[in-house]
Amino acid sequence: MKNFKNILVAIDFNDAVGELMAYAESIAMKFKAKIWVVHVAAPDPDFVGYSTGPQYIRDMRADELKTEHKELQEICKMFISEKIPSEALLIQGSTVETVLEEAKKLKADMLIVGTHKHSFFYNLFAESVSVELFKNAEIPVFAVPIEEKK
């Protein structure tokens, strides 16, 4: 059995984040691993070819990113035991590519993601982030089914 030392958990701030963290914590305790909680924020407008706009727009974006990073840190504190080393990372970019690049940088041994249940037609026409991660990851991917709250 593989020895997991670095577990990357990719989150998107949905209601099931506690469920993902519970699985990560359980696996991390068993293997004495570190948990990296990662959220990929949308890239800055200039990254995707648009102008950045006036200063107040840039300031609002910076405030949004600070808030998201604080939320990530709170998730670590709230859901992961202090006995387990953990770190929260907020990274901007394209979700699938950014998660996979970060997994390599952090020498992650496992990736934990949530998977949303969708209709047949949605699955037929849309590629989900978790499916793309499954296809392209070079490490084990642990998928946790997420029930959408209505």
N, C-alpha and C positions, 0 to 999 in steps of 0.2 A: 504494500500500500504506500502511496506517495505521502511524503511528509510535507504538509502545508505550513509555510512560515509567513507568507504574506497573502492576505485575503483582500481582494478589492471588491467592494460593494458599490455598484452603480445605482444611484437613486435619482428619482425625479420629483421628490416632495409630494408624493401622493399619500393617501391615508394608510397604505400598507407598509410604510417605512419601518414601523415597529416589528412587523413580521419578518422582514428582511434582516433586520438587526438581530433578532432572536436566533435565526439560523446562523448568522455570521458569528455571534457570540458563542454559541454552542460548539461550532467547529473550531473556533479560535482557542477555546478552553481546552479542547481535546488535544490539539496539536501545539499548544503554546505559541500561537501565531499572532501576528499584528494585523489589525483591521484598518484598512484604508477606505474611508467613506468618501466617494467621489460623486460630484454632481457636475454635469457639463452644461454650462450656461451658453446661451446663444452668442455667436461671435459678434464683435463690434461691427457696426455698419461698414466701416472702411475695409474690413476683412473680406466682406462679400461684394465689394465693388460700389458701395454707396458712399456718399460723402457723410462725414460725421455730424454735420449740422452745427447749430449754434452751441455756445458754451453751456447754456442751461440744460440742453439735451444730454451733453456729455456728463454733466454733474448728476443728472437724474440717473443715468446709467451706472455711474460709479456708486451712487447710493444703493441702487438695486443690488449690485454685486456685493457690496459690504453686508447688506441685509441677508442675502442668500448664504454668504460665508458664515455669518453668525448663526443662522439656522442650522447649518451643517455641524458646527461646533456643539450646539445645543443637542442635536440628535446623538452625537457621540456621548455626551455627558448623560443624557436621559436613558439611552438604551444599551449602553455598553458598560460593563463592570469596570471599575477603576483598576482591577487586577489585570486587565487585558490592555496591552498597548494599542492605542488607536490614534488616528489622525484624520482630519477632515480636509479635503482638497476641493476647491472650486476652480474649474478650468473652463476656458472658453474655446469653442470650436465646434466642429461637426461631431455629433454624438458618437457614432460607431467608431470612426477613425480615432477620435480623441481618447475614448475609453481603451481601445486596443493599444495605442501608443503609450498611454499612462501605465497600463498593465506591464508592458515591457520595461519601461523606466523603473518601475517599483519592484521589478522581479516578482510579480504576483504569481502565485502557484494556483490560484483559483479565482474565478469571477462569479459573483452572486448578483443576479438580476431578477427583477419582477417581470412576469409575463401577464399581459392583459388578455382576457377572453373576448374574442370578437366574433362577429357573424361570419358565416361562410363567405359571403360576398366581400366583406372587408378583407379577410385573409387571402382571397383570390386576387384582389387588385392592389393590395398595399403590403409592402415589406415592413415588418415591425423591427424596431431596434433590437429586441431580444433575438429575433430570427437571424438578423445580420450578424450579431455577435456570435451566435452559435456557429454560423457558417465560416466565420473568419478568425475566431479565437484560436490560439495555439496552446491554450491551457484549458483545463476542465471548466465548464460553465454550469453552475447550479442555478436552475430556474425555479422561482417560487411563483405559483399561480396566484394572481391577485384578483379578488372579487371586487368589481366596481361598486362603489356606494352610490345608491340612487336617492 
